[in-house]
């Protein structure tokens, strides 16, 4: 079975989320359920049903995180020595050919991708086009609005 790659930092973020869910969120939900039970009739108690729904969501997320962390292949990108070649974990600065706009992305595992923080999944079209390329190369990425060309300005392993 293939193991999903995670950066060392991504694995740490997932561990922190897991710890917060177990040590902070779970006890709060248990207290909310106990308080709602004290109000009496559970059939018509909206607070109780909301707390149970939140408990179900939290327990599901805990299971997903535990499974993910235990089955992940954690890669320390600081030990990679790929030079100017783009590989998993690279932080790549791109210049769009048409607009000359610069954008920086880090290529991370599927489980830690977050476009708000400029982390793209290794399986995304952008990352697949970049993997194996080097600084100065021009890559074409197929997008729904059409093909886009990007020049790789820099590759870093931070």
Buried (B, 14 or more C-beta within 10 A) or exposed (E): EEEBBBBEBBBEBBEEBBEEBBEEBBEEBEEBBEEBEEEEEEEEBEBBEEBBEBBEEBEEBBEEBEEBBEEBEBBEBEEBEBEBBBBBBBBBBBBBBEEEEEEEBBBBBBBBBEEEEEBBBBEBEBBBBBBEBEBEBEBEBEEEEEEBEBBBBBBBBE
